[in-house]
Amino acid sequence: MTEVQGTFNRLANPTRFLALSGAVLPWLTGLTVALLLVGLYLAFFVAPEDYLQGQTVKIMYIHVPFAWIAMMGYSVITVASIGSLIWRHPLADVAAKAAAPIGACFTLLALVTGSLWGKPMWGTYWVWDARLTSVLLLLFLYLGLMALWQAIEEPSRAGRAAAILALVGSVNIPVIKFSVDWWNTLHQPASVARLDGPAIHPSILLPLLVMAAAFTFLFFVLHLMAMRTEILRRRVQVLRLTQVAAAGSVTGARA
Amino acid sequence: MKEFISLVRRDLRLARREGGAITTALGFYLIVVAILPLGLGPDLNLLSRIAPGVLWVALLLAALLSADRIFHNDLEDGSLEVIALGPLPLELVVAAKSLAHWISIGIPLAIAAPVLALLLNLPGDAFWVLFLTMMTGTPALSFLGAIGAALTLGLRRGGQLLSLLILPLYVPVLIFGVAAMNAVITGPAPFLSSYLILLALTLATLVLAPIAAAAALRLNLQ
């Protein structure tokens, strides 16, 4: 019984989170939709066609944000994992768990859009190039985290095990990146975040940045929704357990 | 230090008396290396070109196969809890058990590799490099395997989950191990730069992996 009460106490803070996120979510959703509309309009009707790539260059406007957010998702998990391991905060557990499937989706989308672009441009859907390989391994890290969450039933234990794995992975991501960079590389190097300023024309850069902002907000909208779902799912489970416990004590008293 | 050494010796003695793990790992290594030419055809030029990669990938799989045993038997008979309550910090317990795993599995696999390389027609001057890179890389495999073993301890499908968790972490060892060998076989990249990075990976793993694995063990022993 004390365990159930303890769970309720720990959910006190998530209650505030639910209220706050519930108030913010509609605004955030509206902003995301607006940014997406503006970004898609800019990307499809304003941005110039590439003289070599033609319309295919438009894939870049979704592919690059997907890839950025794939990495941002793992950073969110890393920060949440630190919070969950050091402060044992249940909300950090929820944040890490909710971010993993979303990050995995963005990673998969980055790979799919990239290979759809690669077929007409490079002549092949897939090459074992450094960038592609390291993103594929990032996808495997996401899948490993999700599998670990599913394998351990007790949420707090699963959360801390996944946090340990996420931190090990976050140490490993630069190493993987660095190791596969030694291979011959077909993928173009970074051209936006450079010390000497972006290497692409503003007419392409502006739509790209708007799309990146839109997808960043999309990530956080989905993340907040997934966190709320996870919190509610845990509450339902606790409620069911209390009902079962109450029913058990009633029948026990009768007998 | 005395406790550390006695724990390593205990694990080695157990591994020797139980036997099974190393024969399974060696047999698995042999079969994976032998089955690839059956699928790829007996072209010796092709085989000698892909030999470093094949030998390394098969080594990773064989090392992975036995990794979930690192803590499993000790958890089942309860000795893991006794060891955890003992004077040795859990990080050093993990290091001792990983070291014993390396001595009982990693070293035999590294010794078997040059023999299997004969099957794949590896160029003659690469045999020493093969043995050297594998002796350097296998400790990292054992120590990373300990993280996976500690995380999946006591889970029902632990063995399958372990491979999904740990294989991505094995990738840097694989890449630099193969790169060091290819540097000697085909050039032109220098051998030493790849080899030193492999060495650095192993040394970093020796320090960092016990911390992560011990955290996971504490979680699972609660």
Interface residues (C-beta under 8 A of the other chain):
Chain A: L85 L137 F140 L141 L143 G144 A147 L148 A151 I152 R157 R160 A161 I164 L165 L167 V168 G169 V171 N172 V175 I176 F178 S179 V180 W182 W183
Chain B: I147 L151 T152 L155 R156 R157 G158 L161 L164 L165 L167 P168 L169 V171 P172 I175 F176 A179 S194 I197 L201 L208 A212 A215 A216 L219 N220 Q222
